[in-house]
Amino acid sequence: MKLDFQARRNMVNKLMVGLCGFAAIVAVAPLLSLLVYVVSQGVKGLGPDFFIHLPTPVGVPGGGMANAIVGTLSLMAIASLVGLPVGIFAGVYLAEFGKKGKFAWCVRFTADVLSGVPSIVTGIVAYTLIVKPTHHFSAVAGGVALGFMMVPIVTRTTEELIKMVPHSLREAAWALGIPQWKTIMSIVIRTARNGILTGVLLSIARVSGETAPLLFTSFNNQFWPTGPFQPTASLTVQVFTYAISPFNDWHEKAWTGALVLLILVLSINLAAKLFFKNPRQLLR
C-alpha cells in the first residue's frame, strides 16, 4: 500500500512537472518565433548606412533612420528629466513618510491607476496640455507623455527598494545627530541606488517602445531634429509609418527599424536583470 502511494505521488509529480514545462514552452515559443522572424527580416538592411543616413524618398536606394534614432534618444532624455525625479521622490516619500495618512494613500492609489492607464490616453493628455496651447507638435510634448508613463513604475520600484534598507542604518545616523533629510539623501538612497537604477532602466525600456503617445505629441519628421520644440522623429513612429505604406523598400526599412528597437529594449532589460540578479546586491 505504501509503495502504491509513493508511486502515485511520483507519477503526479512527473505529470505536474511535465505540464509546467509544456506551459513554459508555450509561453516562450511565441517570443522566440517573434525574435527569429524580426531578425531574419530586419538583418538584411542592417548596416552603417542605416545609423548615419537620413530616410530617402521612395524609389531612391539607401538611406536609414539616423534621425529617428537621434529623436528616440532625445525623447528618452526628456522623458527621464520629467518622470525620474517625480517618481524617485514620490517613492521615497511613500517609503519614509507614507506608512499612514490619506495623502500617502492617494499618492499610492494614483501611481497604481497611472500604471494601468492606456498609453494612448497619456498621449491625448499631453496633446491637450502642450500641443494645443503651443499649436504645434514637439519633442517636449512627446517626452512629457512618456515621462508620465515612467512615473508609476519608478515610484513603486523606489518605494519597495527603500523599504528593504535596514532600519538600523537610519537609527545609527540619527544617533550621530544627522538630520532625517540628510539621512535619507546620503544613506538610504545611496544604499538602495542599485535597485533604484534597476527601476529606472525598466521604466526606460517600458516607454521606449511606445508609439501611440508620440502620434499625438512629437508626430514625426524626415529630417534631423532642429530643437526640442519642433516635431521629432522616433523609431516607433517611423516603423509604424513605413509598415503601413504600400512600398516594399519602406517595408524592409521598417523591419530593420523594428530590429534596432528590439535590440535597444532587450539591451536595457538585460542591464536591468543584471542589476536585479541578486536582491541583496541591490542594497550596496
Secondary structure, DSSP 8 states (H G I E B T S, - for coil): -HHHHHHHHHHHHHHHHHHHHHHHHHHHHHHHHHHHHHHHHHGGG-SHHHHHS----TT------HHHHHHHHHHHHHHHHHHHHHHHHHHHHHHHT-SSSHHHHHHHHHHHHHHTS-HHHHHHHHIIIIIHHHTS--HHHHHHHHHHHHHHHHHHHHHHHHHHS-HHHHHHHHHTT--HHHHIIIIIHHHTHHHHHHHHHHHHHHHHT--HHHHHTT---SS----TTS----HHHHHHHHHTSS-HHHHHHHHHHHHHHHHHHHHHHHHHHHHTSSGGGGG-
